[in-house]
Amino acid sequence: MTKQIKKKDLIYHYAIQGYYANEIKSFKDINCNKSYVSKILNQLINEGFIEPIIKTYKKQKKFVRYRKTSKIYPVKFTKSVSRAEPKTLTPVNLFASNSHIEKPRLNLISIKFSIVKYPKTKIEGNHFFLNKTPIVDYKHVFPECTINFRLIGNKWLVVFLPEHIVSADHFRNTRDYLYKMAYKYANWFMDYFNCVVKEPSIYQDYEIAVEEKDPYLSELAKKHGMLKIIDSKGDVISWYDFSKGYCEFETKDENLAEIKAFMPIIVKDLENRVYHIESEIASFSMALDSLESLIRDTVVKVDNIHKLFKQPEPKTFDGVGYE
């Protein structure tokens, strides 16, 4: 990097990746106290570049993390600043640059495991009750990303995975990939807190986002912020979102997402097939015209041959030539 990035820019960069203020202050390229980080974050909020994602516990608001707004940040970041490189189904920085993401991404991913043996080690996390059920929230910073864990009573361990980019070819096997990745962090949790979990399943349907390249839909989404698509029952089945500075088609339905992701390929394939069929039809039409002409010529020739070998008609007696 030829130019040193300012701390404010770096704080913005890490904030939109989902890092907390406590995590940002500990990065080597930041290396400052939490009060300074909080001050910069408040400046970025006031300037309209980021907004806090808020969760409410017992009527007390708590800033959990931050996300990018539609306002474009004046500084662009290169890959050398990112802490994760885009790979198939690997945590990536999705909002650090203004470049559009062509591959589908998954967000709001949560995998639950049934608890066989409750943790024996005390968990220093956020303890509270939800509908009289004891809840424990715990987060851990791994080298590649931050993972949030949640214990729901003594029944479930929920692993909240960060947003991922996934190849459209893997839509039908996405859950297997997610289970495999969630098991990686669940195994760490079991070793660290001395517990046993098993049987992963989806805790809540994740969202699948695919970049929308249709200029008309993009302009409508930009104008209104979001466009919702409803079915005959009035339920929202998908929507177009422009909150990240470009238009995305989002849905919880894997079939819809697969159709959307593969639509350009399907359309191109259909165009090629239609062109091929049209060419075949044109060739067949020309062959049919030639065949019709050949049949007409053959009929004429057959008629001529028939006339050539036709027996002369017998003459009728008219009394001439007899005495």
N, C-alpha and C positions, 0 to 999 in steps of 0.2 A: 504494500500500500504506500503510495507516494506521499499521501497527505494524512497527517494524524487526525483522527476523528475526535471531536470534542466529547467530554463526558456526558453532556446533555443528550447528544445524539446517540451515544451508546446506551444510555438509560432508556431512551425511547425505543431503541432497537430491541433491547432485552424485555422491556415491558410488554410489547406487542407479541412477543413469543410466549407469553404466559408466565413469566417469572415474577415472583413476589419481591417486595422491597428488600426483605431480609436476604434473599438470594442474590439480588442485583448488587448489593453493597459488598458482597464477598468476592465478586469477580475481580481478577487481577487487574484488568484494564479499567476498572472503576475505582476500587480501593478507597472508599470513603465511608462515613458513618451513615446510619439509616436516616437520620434527620435531614441530611443533605439530599439523599435519594428521594425521600418523601416530598421535599421542597420542589425538586425538579419535576416529579410526577404531578404535583398540583399545578405547576406552571403549564405542563403539557395538556392537562385537563382544561385549564382556563383558556389556553390557546386553541382548543378544539381538535388536537391531534389524537388524543386517546380518550377513552371513557372507561370507568371502572365497571367491572362485573360484580354485582352486589348480591350477597346472600344474607338472609335475615335469620337470626337465631334469637328466639325469645324477645322479639320486637327491637332487637339491637342490630343496627346495620354494621356490616363488616365488609370492607373492601377485600375481595379475594384475589383478583388479578385484573389485568387491563387488556383492552383490545383496541385495535386500530379503528378510527372513524373514516368517513368518506373523504375527509380533508387530506390532501396530499402533503406529506412531509417534505420539506425542501431538500433534504439530504438523502441521496440514494446510497444504498449499501451494497458492497460486493460480497461474493461468496466467502472471502477471507475473514469476514466478520461473523459469519454464521457459525453456530456451535453444532449444527447437524447438517449433513449433506443429503439432498433428496435421493432416496432409494425406494424401491418398491416396498410398501408397507413398513416404512421406517419413519420415526418421528422426524419432522422437518419444520423449518421455519417457513410458514406459509404467507406471512404478512410483512416480511422485512423489506421487500422490494415491490415495485409497481408492476413487475412482469406478471403476465397472466399465467395461470396454471392450466395446462392443457389436459393433464391426466385427472381423473376423478379423485376427490379426497373424501375422507370419512371424518366426521366429527361427532362429539357427544357419545363417545364409545365407552360403554361400561359393561364389564363382564363380572358375573357373580359366581362365587364358589360356595358350596355348602360346607359348613364348619363341622368337622368330625371331632376335633379336640380344640377347645377354646384356648386362646393364648394364656400361658402361665406367666409370661413376663409382662410387667406393667407397661401400658402404652401411654406415653406422654403426648396425648393429642387433645383434640377438642371434644369434650364429653357433654352430651345434652340428650334430651328426650324428644321424640317425635311420635305423637299419638301414643304416649305412655311406653313407647319402645326405646330402650337405651341405645344411643348412637355414639360411636367413636370415630372421629375423622382424624386421619394421620397422613402426612405427606412426607415423601423422601426424595431428595435430589440425587438422581443417578447421573452418570457422566453424559448420557445422551438426552435426558429429559427429566422432568419432574413428574412423579406418579402420585396420585391421590388414592388412598385406601379408605374404605369405610366398613366398619363392623356394625351390622344391624342385629341387635340383640345377640343371642348366641347361635343364630341360624345362618347368617350370610356374611361372607367377606366380598365386598365389591371393589374391583380394581378399575379405576378411571384412567383410560389410556389417552394420550395426547392425540391431536389430529394427525392423520396419516394420508399419504398419497398412495394410491393403489392402482395397479394396471387394470384397465377395463377387461382384459382377458381373465382376470382372477375374480370377477364378480361372484361367480358361482361357488368359488372356494374361499370367499373372503372370511367367513366365520371360522374356518379351520386355521387360517393365518392369525386371526385375532385371538383365538383360544391359545394358540401356541405362544404368542407374545405375552398374553396375560399370565400364562403359567410361569413364564420366566420371572415376573415380578411377584407372583404369588409364592413361588418357591423361596424367593428372598425373604418375604414376609414370614413364611413358616419357620425358616432357619433363625431369623432374628428374634421372633417373639415366641418361639417354641410352641407351635400349634400345628394342626393338620386340617387341610381343606381338600375338597375333591369336586368332580363333576361340574365343569364350567358351563355356563349358559349366558345368553344375552340378558342383561338386567333391564335395559330399556332399548327400544329400537334406535339405532344410530342414524344420523343423517348422511346422505350421499350427495355430494355437490359436483356438478359438471359445468365447466365454463360454457356459457351461452354465446354463440358467435353470430346469431341472427341480429342484424343491426336494428330492425324494427322493435323486436322484443327488448333488446338492450336499452334502446332509447325510452321505451315505456317504463321499464324498471328503474332507469335513472330518474325519470320524471316523478314517479310515484313512490320510489323506494323499494316497494315490494308488490308483486302481482301474485295472487293466489289462484290456483286451479282447483275447482271443486267437482265432485262427482254428482250423480243424479240424486244422491241422498243428502247433498249439502255438506259433505265432509271434505276437508282440504286434503288433497292427495299429493300435491306438489306446489312449488312456488318459485318465482323468479326474484332473486335478491341482488340488490346493488350496493349493499352496505360496505363492501370491501373495495369500492372504487371501480369495479367491473361487474358485469352481470353473470350470475350463476343460476343454473337450474338445480333446485334442491328437492329431495324427496326422501321418505323413509322406505319406499317400496323398491326393493332390489330389481324387480322386473322392469319397472319404469326407468330406473337408472341405467340398466343394461341397454334397454332400447335407445335411450337418449345418447348414451356414450357411443354406441355402435351405429347410430343413425347416419353419420356421414359416410361410413363404410358401406352400409346397406344401400343408401341412395346411389353411391357411386357404382356399386355392383349392379343395381337395377338399371342404371343408365347404360352400363356396358351391355347388359343383357338385352335391353330394349333395342339398342343400336344393332346388336348382333341379330336379333329377331327381325328387325326392319330390313337388314341386308338380306337375310334368308328369304323373307317374303318377296322382296324385289327380285331376287334371283329366281324364285319359284314362279313369280308372275311372268317373267321373261320366258322361262322354260315352258310355261303353260301357253303363252302366245305362240311360241314356236311349234308346240305340239298341235295347237288348233290349226295353224297354217299347214302343217304336215298332213293332218287328217283331211283338210279340205282338198289338198293336192291329190291325196290318195283316192278320195272319193271320185274326183274328176277322172283320174286314170282308170279306176275300176269301171266307171261308166263308159269310157272310150273302149276299153277291152270288151266289155259286155256288148257294145254295139257292133264291134268288129266280128264277133262270133255269133251274132244273132241270126237265126234261121229266117230266110225271106218269107214273107207272108204268102200263103197260096192264093192264086188268082181266082176269082169267081167267074163261072161260065156266063158269057154274055151273047152266045150264039154266033159269034164271029169266027170264021175259019172252018166252018162245017157246012157241008152240002145238005 
